[in-house]
Amino acid sequence: MTHHSPFGRSLTVVVVGCGRLGSYVANNLSAKGRYVIVADRNPQAFGALSGEFSGYSVEADASEFQTLRTLALDKADAVLACTDNDNLNILVAQAAREVFGVRNVLARVLESGRAGLCDELGLPMVSPASVAGDVFLAAMAGADKEGS
């Protein structure tokens, strides 16, 4: 099943970082028919992509502006910054939005202290610790109700 953007082409998603999170997202988006470009500076990281992954993998350092041009961010419908480096994720998301005009950006932020910076910049972000914490708190709320 292929999803189309308003421009009559497959939805294009650039995933920066091919670790556990980036490869998970890239594999799932590819399986849903998205046109996926995944970038990582470590060529061994692409081993986490499934055999069914139908997108492109690009060995490149996303901290270099030329890499962002090479990834064709100006043609992307979404950019997901999933590296293990908060500063790089924020940089990539901000450049994608401000320089390349990508409306749908999301940065993974591991350090909760950097969430304020994302708020100041108006950048959407996800903090794995906060997401997991919310799941644990919801589970505890359910346990509290059962124990009452």
C-alpha positions in Angstrom: 0.0 0.0 0.0 1.6 3.3 -1.1 0.8 6.6 0.5 0.8 9.6 -1.7 1.6 13.2 -0.8 -0.5 16.0 -2.2 2.1 16.2 -5.0 1.1 12.8 -6.4 4.2 11.0 -5.3 5.0 8.6 -2.5 5.4 10.2 0.9 9.1 10.9 1.4 10.6 10.5 4.8 14.3 11.1 5.8 15.4 9.4 8.9 18.7 10.5 10.3 20.3 7.9 12.5 20.0 4.1 11.9 20.4 2.8 15.5 17.6 1.0 17.3 15.1 3.8 17.0 16.0 5.0 13.5 16.1 1.5 12.0 12.8 0.6 13.7 11.1 3.7 12.3 12.7 3.3 8.8 11.7 -0.4 8.6 8.1 0.3 9.6 7.7 3.3 7.3 9.2 1.3 4.4 6.8 -1.5 5.1 3.9 1.0 4.9 5.0 2.1 1.4 6.7 5.3 2.3 9.8 6.4 0.3 12.4 6.3 3.0 16.0 7.6 3.0 18.0 6.7 6.1 21.3 8.2 6.9 24.0 7.3 9.3 27.8 7.9 9.5 28.4 4.3 10.6 27.9 1.9 7.6 27.5 -1.0 10.1 24.4 0.6 11.4 22.5 -0.3 8.2 22.7 -3.9 9.3 19.7 -3.2 11.5 17.5 -2.6 8.4 15.3 -5.5 7.5 15.7 -7.5 4.3 12.3 -6.1 3.3 13.5 -2.5 3.6 13.0 -0.9 0.2 14.4 2.6 0.8 17.8 4.1 0.5 20.7 4.1 3.0 23.2 6.8 2.8 26.5 6.7 4.7 27.0 10.3 5.7 27.6 12.7 8.6 24.5 14.7 9.1 26.4 17.4 11.0 27.7 18.5 7.6 25.4 20.9 5.7 26.3 19.3 2.4 25.0 16.0 3.7 21.6 17.5 4.3 21.6 18.7 0.7 22.6 15.3 -0.5 19.7 13.8 1.4 17.3 16.0 -0.6 15.7 17.5 2.5 14.1 20.1 0.2 12.0 17.3 -1.3 11.1 15.5 2.0 7.7 15.5 3.5 9.1 14.6 6.9 12.5 14.5 8.7 13.0 12.4 11.8 16.2 13.0 13.7 16.9 9.8 15.6 20.6 9.8 16.4 22.0 9.4 19.9 23.3 13.0 19.8 20.7 15.5 21.1 22.6 18.5 19.6 22.8 16.9 16.2 19.1 15.9 16.3 18.1 19.5 17.2 20.4 20.9 14.5 19.0 18.6 11.8 15.4 19.2 12.7 15.9 23.0 12.8 17.8 23.0 9.5 15.2 20.8 7.9 12.4 23.2 8.9 14.1 26.6 8.6 16.5 26.1 5.7 14.8 23.3 3.6 11.2 24.2 4.4 10.2 20.7 5.8 7.0 21.2 7.8 7.0 17.8 9.5 10.1 17.4 11.7 10.7 15.5 14.9 13.8 15.3 17.0 14.7 12.6 19.5 16.0 14.2 22.7 17.5 12.0 25.4 18.5 14.8 27.9 15.4 16.2 29.5 17.2 19.5 30.0 17.3 20.1 26.2 13.5 19.9 25.9 13.3 23.5 26.9 15.6 24.4 24.0 13.2 22.6 21.6 10.3 24.4 23.1 12.1 27.8 22.6 12.8 26.9 19.0 9.3 25.5 18.5 10.7 22.2 17.4 8.6 19.1 18.0 10.6 16.5 20.0 10.2 13.2 21.7 12.0 12.2 24.9 12.2 8.4 25.3 12.5 8.7 29.1 9.4 10.8 29.3 7.4 8.5 27.0 8.5 5.4 29.0 7.8 7.3 32.3 4.3 8.1 31.1 3.7 4.4 30.3 4.9 3.4 33.8 2.8 6.1 35.5 -0.3 5.0 33.5 0.3 1.4 34.6 0.6 2.5 38.2 -2.6 4.5 37.9 -4.3 1.3 36.6 -2.8 -0.7 39.5 -4.0 1.9 42.0 -7.6 1.6 40.6 -7.5 -2.2 40.9 -6.2 -2.0 44.4 -8.9 0.4 45.6 
